[in-house]
């Protein structure tokens, strides 16, 4: 079968390619990436005047909207002054670093978005390092210049310093800076003089971001993400590096282990606006496209020429740092709320997840009912759990554990760089809390009325820290962290100090009983809530566990006694969020997750069996 030759009319094709710009938007959490994409979509008049689109158009997932963070990277394409600009919105949180690393391979340049008050933050550094190492051209956008007390010029200086420290090339250091406010909807060369729209930013993208190159050689495209349609199945998405692609063309699929499979492209799509458009002509290098018809592909594989296949360099993804046991729900209340409760359901769903979630790993355990899931952090794992419970799954989680590596016979553990912004009066408490967990102070800086603290801390020390920190600083602390390196074991860290209150009986929690037991600790259940024997229903005031009976009702007699019917005052129950519950559970405990409930329980529900197991 003859291979497709390169087009003869290179000049025309080359001109078309010059009209494409591929750009990724990178920034720290909450610096305004998704809002900026909204503004670009409105600028190029992608929607009708009367069309109500609301805010944060790209964050279409419920979880993303609730939390105000981008979890999945998304593509959108806009037309401006005859140019096609492919924009990739990336997550800002380092737990989703796998997403960022993947999609940066599709871009030729990056928009580095920085808050005019906060300046470069830990995750800014994390994603910028990735972009610079891939030799991408940056444009710095200093956003939120309408904030009081902001310092755009100082922030520009600190961005330059950061790039210099990250070994940026001379070309990368010669970056243009755009000032503006995504919220107010303007961008311009000077932060003191607001403009009418964000046209200046789009002009800067066209001027400074290089056009895709037109290399000689056979077809090559790395699959960097996958889409799924219930009608046609899995769709491979990536950027064409070399050669051409067209519908009906025979191609080779090169796996990352070097195996080659022959395949055929059924249909080709390119991105237009918020959707995809079927394309009948050739797709040229530099274009981001979606390929239909290729079976059994994984992210990182290469679509190559049919006769002379050449693989692209494999993607490097940072290793996971945390593991967690996922097992089926076998509590007395299983199957009450969920649709998917069996081990087969659980396994299928987790194996489907690792196909597109590159930074996640699965390891089999001794039991067919359990799997070990490895991820980048608590947030990374909790997003998966939250997505699953919304889909109708029931499962149980074990205590999160950091991954220990042996290097030259010495145990090493993951260490992170922790950044805390806190008002001056609480800085002492914050330092005390972190140093108790083996944290080491790196820098202390004053920024306005806040103190900027940086620590090196083992990943173990971060588990459960956020809650304690927010309590100690009256909710004022802003905390962020990123993985640094593996370092020798830092020693033991004090875990949870208090024991658990464990339910003795199965039944309904009674207000009278809870009232009588309030001096023993704080409760996690409301009156009239169903509980089962072995469920953790509160926190004991002492370090040991205590068995209590909250299902006991008041004994009534036919004699009225004065003062026996006093009013009951019950302290409201403590209700954990998913991450808080994951951080709270101990070694001998499980977290039961169902679509509508979160319950803590002992792994061994029966008290006698627990005692027996504790003796060995």
C-alpha positions as CSV (number, residue, x, y, z in Angstrom):
1,X,0.0,0.0,0.0
2,X,1.6,3.4,-1.0
3,X,2.2,6.0,1.8
4,X,0.7,9.4,1.5
5,X,3.3,11.8,0.0
6,X,3.8,15.2,1.4
7,X,1.7,17.9,-0.3
8,X,3.4,19.6,-3.3
9,X,1.9,23.1,-2.7
10,X,3.9,23.6,0.5
11,X,3.8,27.4,0.2
12,X,0.0,27.5,0.5
13,X,-0.2,24.8,3.1
14,X,2.7,26.4,5.0
15,X,0.7,29.7,4.9
16,X,-2.3,28.0,6.4
17,X,-0.1,26.6,9.2
18,X,1.3,30.1,9.9
19,X,-2.3,31.0,10.7
20,X,-2.5,28.7,13.8
21,X,-1.5,29.5,17.3
22,X,-1.5,26.8,20.1
23,X,-1.4,28.2,23.6
24,X,-1.9,26.9,27.1
25,X,-3.0,29.0,30.0
26,X,-1.1,28.2,33.2
27,X,-1.4,29.7,36.7
28,X,-1.9,29.1,40.4
29,X,-5.3,28.1,41.7
30,X,-7.8,31.0,41.6
31,X,-5.7,33.5,39.6
32,X,-8.3,33.7,36.9
33,X,-7.5,31.3,34.1
34,X,-11.0,30.1,33.4
35,X,-12.5,33.7,33.7
36,X,-9.9,34.9,31.1
37,X,-11.0,32.1,28.7
38,X,-14.6,33.3,29.1
39,X,-13.5,36.9,28.2
40,X,-11.7,35.6,25.1
41,X,-14.8,33.7,24.0
42,X,-16.9,36.8,24.4
43,X,-14.3,39.0,22.6
44,X,-14.3,36.9,19.4
45,X,-18.1,36.9,19.5
46,X,-18.5,33.2,19.8
47,X,-22.0,33.6,21.2
48,X,-25.0,35.6,20.1
49,X,-25.6,38.9,21.8
50,X,-28.7,37.6,23.5
51,X,-27.2,34.2,24.5
52,X,-26.9,33.7,28.2
53,X,-23.8,31.5,28.9
54,X,-23.2,32.4,32.5
55,X,-19.8,32.4,34.1
56,X,-16.9,29.9,33.8
57,X,-18.1,28.4,30.6
58,X,-15.4,25.7,30.4
59,X,-15.8,24.5,34.0
60,X,-18.8,22.6,33.0
61,X,-18.4,19.7,35.5
62,X,-20.5,20.1,38.7
63,X,-17.5,19.4,40.9
64,X,-15.4,22.1,39.2
65,X,-18.1,24.7,39.6
66,X,-18.7,23.8,43.3
67,X,-15.1,23.9,44.2
68,X,-14.1,26.8,42.0
69,X,-11.1,24.9,40.5
70,X,-10.4,23.4,37.1
71,X,-9.8,19.6,37.4
72,X,-9.7,18.5,33.7
73,X,-7.7,20.4,31.0
74,X,-10.0,21.5,28.1
75,X,-9.5,22.7,24.6
76,X,-11.3,25.6,23.0
77,X,-10.6,27.1,19.6
78,X,-11.3,30.7,18.5
79,X,-11.0,32.7,15.2
80,X,-9.4,36.2,15.4
81,X,-8.2,38.4,12.5
82,X,-7.9,35.3,10.2
83,X,-5.9,33.3,12.8
84,X,-7.0,30.2,14.6
85,X,-6.0,30.2,18.2
86,X,-6.3,26.9,20.1
87,X,-6.5,27.6,23.8
88,X,-5.9,24.9,26.4
89,X,-7.2,25.7,30.0
90,X,-5.1,23.8,32.5
91,X,-5.7,23.0,36.2
92,X,-3.8,25.2,38.7
93,X,-3.5,22.7,41.5
94,X,-0.3,20.6,41.7
95,X,-2.3,17.4,42.5
96,X,-3.5,17.5,38.9
97,X,0.1,18.0,37.6
98,X,-0.4,14.9,35.4
99,X,-3.1,16.9,33.5
100,X,-0.8,19.9,33.0
101,X,2.2,17.9,31.8
102,X,0.1,16.1,29.3
103,X,-1.5,19.1,27.6
104,X,1.6,21.3,27.6
105,X,2.9,18.9,24.8
106,X,0.2,20.3,22.5
107,X,1.2,24.0,22.9
108,X,3.8,26.3,21.3
109,X,3.5,28.9,23.9
110,X,2.0,29.7,27.3
111,X,0.0,32.5,28.9
112,X,1.4,32.7,32.4
113,X,-1.3,34.3,34.5
114,X,-0.2,35.9,37.8
115,X,-2.3,37.7,40.5
116,X,-1.2,41.4,40.8
117,X,-1.4,41.1,44.6
118,X,-0.2,37.6,45.4
119,X,2.5,37.4,42.8
120,X,4.0,34.0,41.8
121,X,2.8,31.2,44.0
122,X,4.0,27.5,44.5
123,X,1.9,26.1,41.7
124,X,2.9,29.0,39.4
125,X,6.5,27.8,39.8
126,X,5.5,24.1,39.3
127,X,3.7,24.6,36.0
128,X,6.1,27.3,34.7
129,X,9.1,24.9,35.3
130,X,7.3,22.3,33.1
131,X,6.6,24.9,30.4
132,X,10.1,26.3,30.3
133,X,11.7,22.8,30.1
134,X,9.5,22.1,27.0
135,X,11.0,25.3,25.5
136,X,7.6,27.1,25.2
137,X,7.5,30.8,24.7
138,X,5.8,32.6,27.7
139,X,3.5,35.7,27.7
140,X,3.1,37.1,31.2
141,X,-0.4,38.3,32.0
142,X,-0.7,40.2,35.3
143,X,-4.3,39.8,36.3
144,X,-6.5,41.5,38.9
145,X,-4.8,44.9,38.7
146,X,-8.1,46.4,40.0
147,X,-7.4,44.9,43.4
148,X,-6.6,47.3,46.2
149,X,-2.9,47.3,47.5
150,X,-1.7,45.4,44.4
151,X,1.8,45.9,43.0
152,X,1.9,45.0,39.3
153,X,5.4,46.2,38.7
154,X,6.8,44.4,41.7
155,X,5.0,41.2,40.6
156,X,6.6,41.6,37.1
157,X,10.0,41.8,38.7
158,X,9.4,38.7,40.8
159,X,8.2,36.8,37.7
160,X,11.4,37.7,35.9
161,X,13.4,36.5,38.9
162,X,11.5,33.2,39.1
163,X,12.1,32.5,35.4
164,X,15.8,33.4,35.8
165,X,16.0,30.9,38.7
166,X,14.3,28.2,36.6
167,X,17.0,28.6,34.0
168,X,14.9,30.2,31.3
169,X,16.6,30.9,28.0
170,X,17.4,34.4,26.8
171,X,14.4,34.3,24.4
172,X,12.1,33.1,27.2
173,X,13.3,35.9,29.5
174,X,12.5,38.5,26.8
175,X,8.8,38.0,27.5
176,X,6.0,40.5,26.8
177,X,3.8,41.6,29.8
178,X,0.1,42.3,29.5
179,X,-1.8,44.0,32.4
180,X,-5.5,43.9,33.0
181,X,-8.4,42.4,34.8
182,X,-10.3,39.4,33.5
183,X,-13.2,40.1,35.7
184,X,-13.6,43.7,34.4
185,X,-12.9,42.5,30.9
186,X,-9.9,44.5,29.7
187,X,-6.2,43.9,28.9
188,X,-3.6,46.5,27.9
189,X,0.1,47.5,28.0
190,X,-0.2,49.7,31.0
191,X,-2.0,48.8,34.3
192,X,-2.8,52.4,35.1
193,X,-4.9,53.0,31.9
194,X,-7.7,50.5,31.4
195,X,-8.7,49.7,27.8
196,X,-12.2,48.7,26.4
197,X,-11.6,45.0,25.8
198,X,-9.0,42.3,25.6
199,X,-8.0,42.7,21.9
200,X,-4.5,43.8,23.0
201,X,-3.9,40.3,24.6
202,X,-5.1,38.5,21.4
203,X,-2.8,40.7,19.3
204,X,0.1,39.9,21.6
205,X,-0.6,36.1,21.2
206,X,-0.5,36.4,17.4
207,X,2.7,38.5,17.5
208,X,4.8,36.6,20.0
209,X,3.6,33.0,20.0
210,X,5.5,31.1,17.3
211,X,3.5,29.4,14.5
212,X,3.9,25.6,14.4
213,X,6.9,24.4,12.4
214,X,6.6,22.4,9.3
215,X,9.1,19.5,9.6
216,X,9.8,17.1,6.8
217,X,9.1,13.4,7.4
218,X,6.4,10.8,7.9
219,X,3.2,11.2,9.9
220,X,3.6,11.5,13.7
221,X,1.1,12.4,16.4
222,X,1.3,11.8,20.1
223,X,-2.0,11.0,21.8
224,X,-2.1,13.4,24.7
225,X,-5.7,13.1,25.9
226,X,-8.8,11.0,25.2
227,X,-12.4,11.9,24.7
228,X,-15.3,9.4,25.1
229,X,-18.6,9.3,23.3
230,X,-21.2,6.7,24.2
231,X,-22.0,6.5,20.4
232,X,-18.5,6.0,18.9
233,X,-16.4,5.0,22.0
234,X,-12.9,6.3,22.7
235,X,-11.5,9.2,20.7
236,X,-7.8,10.0,20.5
237,X,-6.9,13.7,20.9
238,X,-3.4,15.1,20.2
239,X,-1.4,17.5,18.1
240,X,0.0,16.5,14.7
241,X,3.8,16.9,14.8
242,X,4.7,15.8,11.3
243,X,3.2,14.8,8.0
244,X,-0.6,14.9,7.3
245,X,-3.7,13.0,8.5
246,X,-6.9,12.4,6.6
247,X,-10.1,10.4,7.0
248,X,-9.8,6.8,5.7
249,X,-6.0,6.8,5.9
250,X,-4.1,3.7,7.1
251,X,-1.8,4.3,10.0
252,X,0.3,2.5,12.6
253,X,-0.3,2.8,16.4
254,X,3.0,2.6,18.3
255,X,2.6,1.6,22.0
256,X,4.9,3.0,24.6
257,X,6.6,-0.4,25.0
258,X,7.4,-0.4,21.2
259,X,4.7,-2.8,19.9
260,X,3.1,-1.7,16.6
261,X,-0.5,-2.2,15.6
262,X,-2.0,-1.4,12.1
263,X,-5.1,0.7,12.1
264,X,-7.3,2.9,10.0
265,X,-8.7,6.4,10.7
266,X,-12.5,6.5,10.3
267,X,-13.1,10.2,10.9
268,X,-11.2,13.3,11.8
269,X,-12.3,16.3,13.8
270,X,-10.7,19.6,14.6
271,X,-11.7,21.9,17.5
272,X,-13.9,24.9,16.6
273,X,-15.3,27.1,19.3
274,X,-16.5,25.0,22.2
275,X,-17.1,21.9,20.1
276,X,-15.6,19.7,17.3
277,X,-16.0,19.9,13.6
278,X,-15.7,17.0,11.2
279,X,-12.9,17.7,8.6
280,X,-12.8,16.3,5.1
281,X,-9.5,17.9,4.0
282,X,-5.9,17.1,5.3
283,X,-5.0,17.9,8.8
284,X,-1.6,19.8,8.8
285,X,1.2,19.8,11.4
286,X,0.6,22.0,14.4
287,X,-3.2,21.4,14.4
288,X,-4.9,19.8,17.4
289,X,-7.3,17.1,16.2
290,X,-9.5,14.3,17.4
291,X,-9.1,10.9,15.7
292,X,-11.9,8.3,15.5
293,X,-11.4,4.6,14.7
294,X,-8.2,3.7,16.5
295,X,-8.6,0.8,19.0
296,X,-6.8,0.0,22.2
297,X,-4.8,3.2,22.4
298,X,-3.4,4.7,25.6
299,X,-2.3,8.3,26.4
300,X,1.3,8.7,25.3
301,X,1.0,6.3,22.2
302,X,2.1,7.6,18.8
303,X,-0.1,7.5,15.6
304,X,2.5,7.1,12.8
305,X,3.0,6.3,9.2
306,X,1.6,3.0,7.9
307,X,4.8,1.6,6.3
308,X,7.6,3.5,8.1
309,X,6.3,4.1,11.7
310,X,8.5,6.3,13.9
311,X,7.6,6.7,17.6
312,X,7.7,10.1,19.4
313,X,9.5,10.4,22.8
314,X,7.5,9.0,25.7
315,X,5.9,11.5,28.1
316,X,7.4,11.9,31.5
317,X,4.9,12.1,34.3
318,X,5.8,12.7,37.9
319,X,5.4,9.7,40.1
320,X,2.5,9.4,42.6
321,X,3.3,10.2,46.3
322,X,0.3,8.8,48.1
323,X,-1.7,5.5,48.2
324,X,-5.1,4.5,49.5
325,X,-6.9,1.3,49.8
326,X,-10.3,1.1,47.9
327,X,-12.5,-1.7,48.9
328,X,-16.2,-2.7,48.5
329,X,-18.7,-1.5,51.0
330,X,-19.5,-4.4,53.4
331,X,-21.1,-2.4,56.3
332,X,-24.5,-3.3,57.6
333,X,-26.0,-0.4,55.6
334,X,-24.5,-1.4,52.2
335,X,-26.7,-1.1,49.1
336,X,-29.2,1.4,50.6
337,X,-28.2,4.3,48.4
338,X,-25.8,3.2,45.7
339,X,-26.4,1.5,42.4
340,X,-22.9,0.0,42.0
341,X,-21.8,-2.0,45.0
342,X,-20.0,-5.1,43.8
343,X,-16.2,-5.6,43.5
344,X,-16.7,-6.0,39.7
345,X,-18.3,-2.5,39.5
346,X,-15.5,-1.0,41.6
347,X,-12.7,-2.6,39.6
348,X,-14.1,-1.7,36.2
349,X,-14.6,1.9,37.3
350,X,-11.0,2.2,38.6
351,X,-9.4,0.6,35.6
352,X,-11.4,3.0,33.4
353,X,-10.1,5.9,35.4
354,X,-6.3,5.1,35.0
355,X,-6.8,5.1,31.2
356,X,-7.1,8.8,31.2
357,X,-5.7,9.8,34.6
358,X,-2.0,9.5,33.9
359,X,-0.7,10.4,37.4
360,X,-2.8,7.5,38.9
361,X,-1.7,3.9,39.4
362,X,-3.5,0.7,40.5
363,X,-2.0,-2.2,42.3
364,X,-3.7,-5.5,43.1
365,X,-3.9,-6.6,46.8
366,X,-4.3,-10.1,48.3
367,X,-8.1,-9.7,48.3
368,X,-10.1,-9.6,45.0
369,X,-12.4,-7.1,46.7
370,X,-9.7,-4.4,47.3
371,X,-7.3,-2.3,45.1
372,X,-4.5,0.0,46.1
373,X,-4.9,3.3,44.3
374,X,-1.8,5.6,44.0
375,X,-2.2,9.3,43.4
376,X,-0.5,12.7,43.7
377,X,-2.2,13.8,46.9
378,X,-5.4,13.8,49.0
379,X,-7.2,16.2,46.6
380,X,-6.3,14.1,43.6
381,X,-7.7,10.9,45.2
382,X,-10.8,12.7,46.8
383,X,-11.9,14.1,43.4
384,X,-12.0,10.5,42.0
385,X,-14.0,9.4,45.1
386,X,-16.4,12.3,44.9
387,X,-16.9,11.6,41.1
388,X,-17.6,8.0,41.8
389,X,-20.1,8.6,44.6
390,X,-22.0,11.0,42.3
391,X,-22.1,8.3,39.7
392,X,-23.8,6.0,42.3
393,X,-20.9,3.9,43.6
394,X,-20.6,2.7,47.2
395,X,-17.1,2.0,48.5
396,X,-14.8,2.1,51.6
397,X,-11.4,3.8,51.9
398,X,-8.5,3.0,54.1
399,X,-6.1,5.5,55.7
400,X,-4.0,7.5,53.2
401,X,-0.4,6.4,53.2
402,X,2.7,8.2,51.7
403,X,4.8,6.1,49.4
404,X,8.2,5.2,50.9
405,X,11.2,4.4,48.6
406,X,14.4,2.7,49.5
407,X,17.4,4.5,48.0
408,X,20.8,3.0,48.8
409,X,19.3,1.0,51.6
410,X,17.9,4.2,53.3
411,X,14.2,4.8,53.6
412,X,13.2,8.0,51.7
413,X,9.8,9.8,51.9
414,X,8.2,12.5,49.8
415,X,8.9,16.0,51.0
416,X,6.8,19.0,49.9
417,X,7.2,22.8,49.7
418,X,4.4,24.3,51.8
419,X,3.4,27.9,51.5
420,X,1.2,29.6,54.1
421,X,-0.3,33.2,53.9
422,X,-1.5,34.2,57.3
423,X,-2.2,37.5,59.2
424,X,0.7,38.6,61.3
425,X,-0.9,37.8,64.7
426,X,-1.4,34.1,63.8
427,X,2.1,33.5,62.3
428,X,3.4,32.1,65.6
429,X,0.6,29.5,65.7
430,X,1.1,28.5,62.1
431,X,4.9,28.0,62.6
432,X,4.3,26.0,65.8
433,X,1.7,23.7,64.0
434,X,4.0,23.0,61.1
435,X,7.2,22.5,63.1
436,X,5.3,19.9,65.2
437,X,4.9,17.9,62.0
438,X,8.6,18.0,61.2
439,X,8.4,21.1,59.0
440,X,11.5,23.3,58.5
441,X,11.2,27.0,57.9
442,X,12.7,28.2,54.6
443,X,11.5,31.8,54.3
444,X,9.5,34.4,56.2
445,X,8.4,37.5,54.3
446,X,6.0,40.3,55.0
447,X,3.5,41.0,52.2
448,X,1.2,43.9,53.1
449,X,-0.6,43.0,56.3
450,X,0.1,39.3,55.9
451,X,3.1,37.0,56.5
452,X,4.3,34.7,53.8
453,X,5.8,31.5,55.2
454,X,7.6,28.7,53.3
455,X,8.4,25.3,54.8
456,X,9.9,22.0,53.8
457,X,7.6,19.4,55.2
458,X,7.1,15.6,54.8
459,X,3.9,14.8,52.8
460,X,2.8,12.8,55.9
461,X,2.8,16.1,57.9
462,X,0.3,17.7,55.5
463,X,-2.4,15.0,56.0
464,X,-4.8,16.6,58.4
465,X,-2.9,19.9,58.7
466,X,-5.4,22.1,56.8
467,X,-8.2,21.7,59.4
468,X,-5.9,22.4,62.4
469,X,-4.4,25.4,60.7
470,X,-7.8,26.9,59.8
471,X,-9.0,26.4,63.4
472,X,-5.8,28.0,64.9
473,X,-5.9,31.0,62.5
474,X,-9.7,31.6,62.7
475,X,-10.1,30.6,59.1
476,X,-7.6,33.2,57.8
477,X,-4.8,30.9,56.6
478,X,-4.2,30.3,52.8
479,X,-2.3,27.1,52.3
480,X,-0.7,25.6,49.1
481,X,1.9,22.9,48.6
482,X,3.8,21.2,45.8
483,X,6.0,18.1,45.7
484,X,9.7,18.8,46.0
485,X,11.7,15.6,46.2
486,X,12.3,12.3,48.1
487,X,14.4,12.8,51.2
488,X,15.5,10.5,54.1
489,X,12.8,9.6,56.6
490,X,12.2,12.5,59.0
491,X,11.1,10.5,62.0
492,X,7.7,9.9,63.6
493,X,4.9,12.5,63.5
494,X,2.2,12.8,66.1
495,X,-1.1,11.7,64.6
496,X,-4.6,12.2,66.0
497,X,-4.4,12.6,69.7
498,X,-8.0,11.6,70.7
499,X,-9.7,8.2,70.5
500,X,-13.1,7.4,69.0
501,X,-16.6,7.0,70.4
502,X,-17.9,3.7,68.9
503,X,-21.5,2.7,68.7
504,X,-22.4,-0.4,70.8
505,X,-25.7,-1.2,69.1
506,X,-27.4,-0.9,65.7
507,X,-30.4,1.4,65.7
508,X,-31.4,5.1,65.8
509,X,-29.4,7.7,67.7
510,X,-31.6,9.0,70.5
511,X,-31.4,12.7,71.7
512,X,-31.7,11.6,75.4
513,X,-28.6,9.3,75.1
514,X,-26.5,11.8,73.2
515,X,-27.3,14.5,75.8
516,X,-26.2,12.2,78.6
517,X,-22.9,11.3,76.8
518,X,-21.9,14.8,75.7
519,X,-19.3,15.1,78.5
520,X,-17.5,12.1,77.0
521,X,-16.6,13.9,73.7
522,X,-18.1,15.5,70.6
523,X,-20.5,13.6,68.3
524,X,-20.5,13.1,64.5
525,X,-24.2,12.0,64.3
526,X,-27.5,13.8,64.8
527,X,-30.4,12.5,66.9
528,X,-32.7,10.1,64.8
529,X,-29.7,9.2,62.5
530,X,-29.3,5.5,61.8
531,X,-26.1,4.0,63.3
532,X,-24.6,0.5,63.4
533,X,-22.5,-1.4,65.9
534,X,-18.8,-0.6,65.3
535,X,-19.5,2.8,63.6
536,X,-17.5,5.7,64.9
537,X,-20.0,8.2,66.0
538,X,-17.8,10.8,67.8
539,X,-14.4,11.8,69.1
540,X,-13.5,10.8,72.7
541,X,-11.9,13.4,75.0
542,X,-9.2,10.9,75.9
543,X,-6.7,9.0,73.7
544,X,-8.4,5.6,74.0
545,X,-11.5,4.4,72.3
546,X,-14.8,4.2,74.2
547,X,-17.9,2.1,73.4
548,X,-21.1,4.0,73.9
549,X,-24.8,3.2,73.4
550,X,-26.7,6.1,71.8
551,X,-29.7,4.0,70.9
552,X,-30.9,3.8,74.6
553,X,-34.2,5.5,75.3
554,X,-35.4,7.0,78.6
555,X,-37.2,4.6,80.9
556,X,-40.6,5.9,81.5
557,X,-42.6,5.3,84.7
558,X,-46.3,6.1,85.6
559,X,-45.1,8.5,88.4
560,X,-44.2,12.1,87.5
561,X,-41.2,13.4,89.1
562,X,-40.4,17.1,89.3
563,X,-37.6,18.3,87.2
564,X,-37.2,15.1,85.2
565,X,-38.4,16.6,81.9
566,X,-35.8,19.3,81.6
567,X,-35.0,20.7,78.2
568,X,-32.2,18.9,76.3
569,X,-29.5,21.0,74.7
570,X,-27.4,19.1,72.2
571,X,-24.3,20.5,70.5
572,X,-24.7,20.2,66.7
573,X,-22.9,17.2,65.2
574,X,-19.5,17.7,63.5
575,X,-19.9,16.9,59.8
576,X,-16.8,16.3,57.8
577,X,-16.2,17.0,54.1
578,X,-14.8,14.1,52.1
579,X,-11.1,15.3,52.3
580,X,-11.5,16.0,56.1
581,X,-12.9,12.5,56.7
582,X,-10.0,11.0,54.6
583,X,-7.5,12.8,56.6
584,X,-9.2,12.0,60.0
585,X,-9.4,8.1,59.8
586,X,-6.9,6.0,61.7
587,X,-5.0,2.8,60.8
588,X,-7.7,0.5,62.0
589,X,-10.6,2.5,60.5
590,X,-12.4,2.8,57.2
591,X,-14.3,5.6,55.6
592,X,-17.6,4.4,54.1
593,X,-18.6,6.5,51.1
594,X,-22.1,6.3,49.6
595,X,-23.9,8.7,47.3
596,X,-25.6,10.6,50.2
597,X,-23.5,9.6,53.3
598,X,-20.0,9.6,54.7
599,X,-19.6,7.3,57.8
600,X,-16.5,6.4,59.8
601,X,-16.2,2.9,61.1
602,X,-13.8,0.4,62.6
603,X,-12.5,-2.2,60.2
604,X,-13.5,-5.0,62.6
605,X,-17.0,-4.1,63.7
606,X,-17.4,-6.6,66.5
607,X,-15.9,-5.5,69.8
608,X,-14.8,-8.9,71.0
609,X,-13.0,-9.6,67.7
610,X,-11.3,-6.2,67.8
611,X,-10.0,-6.9,71.3
612,X,-8.8,-10.4,70.1
613,X,-7.1,-8.9,67.1
614,X,-5.5,-6.2,69.3
615,X,-3.8,-8.8,71.5
616,X,-1.7,-10.3,68.7
